Amino acid sequence: MKNGINLIILLFSLHILSAQVGIGTIDPQADLEVNGNTLVQENLQIGTLPFVQPADANFKLLTRINNSQPKGKVAVLDVDSLEVAPVNVINYKFIGINKDNLRDVNLQFDSNKYIVGLANFRYEGDPIEKVSQSVGAFVTRTFISNDAWHLEIRNRFLDLAEGKSVTYYVTLIVYDKSYYRNLPEIVTDLNGQNNGTASAVPNL
């Protein structure tokens, strides 16, 4: 009789180990089905999961929110609502510039949604001539103004001579903030020196 009871307990345990588990539902449709909010307080360790295939549709991405209260809320990143891909590469060509002064071009990317970087800059046309052995200060940058990304490409102190012209080519790298974020600004005073060490390490 004792052996029979042990056998029943063993079979019952094996059934539990192989059964589907439901939280908030009495009819789970997977190994684990959660009907309600989910928190992952520490690291989430996973084994092998199926991959999303190119032909698959109507899928969602799950993400863990570190700054939620309490920390670790699992939420859906709705790819259907994204207006751009996670990383976008856009080539621009600027012609008809007054001298070389591309002072402030509104790129119309919302700074609350996107991060815009600059790459592959080049120009064609007449070079800026030195004045008193100076080449001025040539600037290429993106910056935020009125919640939008703007572009500046110019020599701030020297201009082309009358009748000369340039054409600017630049590639913009646009990152969606659903996937990426700006790192905090780090300010370091070098006290008039040419060499030094950054005052802080970025908080990644």
C-alpha positions as CSV (number, residue, x, y, z in Angstrom):
1,M,0.0,0.0,0.0
2,K,2.8,2.4,0.9
3,N,4.5,1.8,-2.5
4,G,1.1,2.5,-4.2
5,I,0.7,5.8,-2.4
6,N,4.3,6.8,-3.3
7,L,3.6,6.0,-7.0
8,I,0.4,8.1,-6.9
9,I,2.3,11.0,-5.3
10,L,5.1,10.7,-7.9
11,L,2.7,10.7,-10.8
12,F,0.8,13.7,-9.3
13,S,4.1,15.6,-9.0
14,L,5.1,14.8,-12.6
15,H,1.7,16.1,-13.7
16,I,2.2,19.4,-11.8
17,L,5.7,19.8,-13.2
18,S,4.4,19.5,-16.7
19,A,1.1,21.4,-16.2
20,Q,0.4,24.9,-17.5
21,V,0.3,27.6,-14.8
22,G,-2.2,30.5,-14.8
23,I,-2.0,33.6,-12.7
24,G,-5.3,35.5,-12.8
25,T,-6.8,32.9,-15.1
26,I,-8.1,29.3,-14.5
27,D,-7.6,28.3,-18.1
28,P,-3.9,29.0,-19.0
29,Q,-3.1,28.6,-22.7
30,A,0.7,28.5,-22.3
31,D,3.3,27.1,-19.9
32,L,2.8,30.4,-18.0
33,E,-0.1,32.8,-18.6
34,V,-0.4,36.0,-16.6
35,N,-3.7,37.9,-16.7
36,G,-2.7,41.2,-15.0
37,N,0.3,43.4,-14.3
38,T,3.7,41.9,-14.3
39,L,6.8,43.0,-12.4
40,V,10.4,41.8,-12.9
41,Q,12.3,43.1,-9.8
42,E,15.7,41.5,-10.6
43,N,17.4,40.2,-13.7
44,L,15.2,38.1,-16.0
45,Q,16.8,34.9,-17.1
46,I,15.4,33.1,-20.1
47,G,16.3,30.0,-22.0
48,T,15.6,29.4,-25.7
49,L,12.6,31.3,-27.0
50,P,11.0,31.2,-30.5
51,F,12.1,34.0,-32.9
52,V,9.9,36.4,-34.7
53,Q,10.0,35.4,-38.4
54,P,10.0,37.9,-41.3
55,A,6.5,36.7,-42.3
56,D,5.1,37.1,-38.8
57,A,2.7,39.9,-38.2
58,N,0.7,41.5,-35.3
59,F,3.5,40.9,-32.7
60,K,4.4,43.2,-29.8
61,L,7.7,43.8,-28.0
62,L,7.9,43.6,-24.2
63,T,10.2,45.9,-22.2
64,R,11.1,46.2,-18.5
65,I,10.7,49.7,-17.1
66,N,13.5,50.5,-14.6
67,N,11.9,53.8,-13.4
68,S,8.5,52.4,-12.8
69,Q,6.9,52.4,-9.2
70,P,7.5,49.7,-8.1
71,K,10.6,49.1,-10.3
72,G,10.4,46.4,-12.9
73,K,7.0,46.9,-14.6
74,V,6.7,44.9,-17.8
75,A,5.1,46.9,-20.6
76,V,4.4,46.6,-24.3
77,L,6.4,48.6,-26.8
78,D,3.8,49.1,-29.5
79,V,5.6,49.0,-32.8
80,D,2.4,49.9,-34.6
81,S,2.5,53.4,-33.2
82,L,6.2,54.2,-34.1
83,E,6.5,56.8,-36.8
84,V,10.1,55.8,-37.7
85,A,12.3,52.8,-37.3
86,P,14.6,52.4,-34.3
87,V,17.5,53.9,-36.3
88,N,17.1,55.9,-39.5
89,V,19.7,57.2,-41.9
90,I,18.7,60.3,-44.0
91,N,20.9,62.1,-46.5
92,Y,20.5,65.8,-47.0
93,K,21.8,68.2,-49.7
94,F,21.7,72.0,-49.2
95,I,22.1,74.3,-52.1
96,G,21.5,78.0,-52.7
97,I,23.2,79.0,-49.4
98,N,23.9,82.6,-48.7
99,K,27.7,82.6,-48.5
100,D,28.4,79.6,-46.3
101,N,25.9,80.4,-43.5
102,L,23.6,77.5,-42.7
103,R,22.8,79.1,-39.3
104,D,19.6,77.4,-38.1
105,V,17.7,74.8,-40.1
106,N,14.6,73.3,-38.3
107,L,14.8,69.6,-39.1
108,Q,11.3,69.1,-37.7
109,F,12.1,66.1,-35.5
110,D,10.5,66.2,-32.1
111,S,13.2,66.3,-29.5
112,N,10.9,64.5,-27.0
113,K,10.7,61.5,-29.4
114,Y,14.0,61.4,-31.2
115,I,17.8,61.9,-30.9
116,V,19.4,63.3,-34.1
117,G,23.1,62.9,-34.8
118,L,25.3,64.1,-37.7
119,A,27.7,62.1,-39.9
120,N,29.4,62.0,-43.3
121,F,29.6,65.8,-43.8
122,R,31.3,67.2,-46.9
123,Y,31.0,70.2,-49.0
124,E,31.6,71.1,-52.7
125,G,32.5,74.5,-53.9
126,D,34.9,77.4,-53.2
127,P,37.0,77.2,-50.0
128,I,37.0,79.9,-47.4
129,E,40.3,81.9,-47.7
130,K,42.4,82.5,-44.7
131,V,42.4,85.9,-43.1
132,S,45.5,86.9,-41.1
133,Q,46.5,83.3,-40.9
134,S,43.1,82.4,-39.5
135,V,40.7,79.8,-40.9
136,G,37.9,80.9,-38.5
137,A,35.8,78.4,-36.7
138,F,33.9,75.9,-38.9
139,V,31.0,74.2,-37.0
140,T,28.8,71.2,-37.9
141,R,26.2,70.3,-35.2
142,T,22.7,69.4,-34.3
143,F,21.0,71.1,-31.4
144,I,17.6,71.4,-29.7
145,S,15.4,74.6,-29.9
146,N,11.7,74.8,-29.1
147,D,11.4,71.0,-28.7
148,A,12.7,70.3,-32.2
149,W,16.1,69.3,-33.6
150,H,18.0,72.0,-35.6
151,L,21.1,72.0,-37.8
152,E,24.0,74.4,-38.0
153,I,26.8,74.2,-40.6
154,R,28.9,77.3,-41.2
155,N,32.1,79.2,-40.5
156,R,31.1,81.4,-37.6
157,F,33.8,84.1,-38.2
158,L,34.6,84.0,-41.9
159,D,32.5,84.2,-45.0
160,L,32.9,83.3,-48.6
161,A,33.8,86.1,-51.0
162,E,31.0,87.6,-53.1
163,G,30.1,85.4,-56.1
164,K,31.4,82.2,-54.5
165,S,29.2,79.3,-53.3
166,V,29.2,75.9,-51.6
167,T,26.9,72.9,-51.5
168,Y,26.6,70.9,-48.2
169,Y,26.0,67.2,-48.0
170,V,25.3,65.6,-44.6
171,T,23.8,62.4,-43.2
172,L,21.5,62.5,-40.2
173,I,21.2,59.5,-37.9
174,V,17.8,59.6,-36.2
175,Y,17.3,57.4,-33.1
176,D,13.8,56.7,-31.7
177,K,13.8,57.4,-27.9
178,S,11.6,54.3,-27.4
179,Y,14.8,52.4,-27.8
180,Y,17.6,55.0,-27.0
181,R,18.2,57.8,-24.6
182,N,20.5,60.8,-24.3
183,L,23.3,60.4,-21.8
184,P,23.6,63.2,-19.2
185,E,25.9,66.2,-20.0
186,I,29.3,66.1,-18.3
187,V,31.1,69.4,-17.7
188,T,34.9,69.4,-17.1
189,D,37.0,72.5,-16.3
190,L,40.5,72.0,-17.7
191,N,41.7,75.3,-16.1
192,G,43.4,76.5,-19.2
193,Q,45.2,73.3,-19.9
194,N,45.2,71.2,-23.1
195,N,45.2,67.8,-21.3
196,G,43.0,66.5,-18.5
197,T,40.6,63.9,-17.4
198,A,36.8,64.0,-17.6
199,S,35.2,64.8,-14.2
200,A,32.7,62.0,-14.3
201,V,31.9,58.6,-15.9
202,P,28.7,58.5,-17.9
203,N,25.9,56.7,-16.0
204,L,25.0,54.0,-18.5
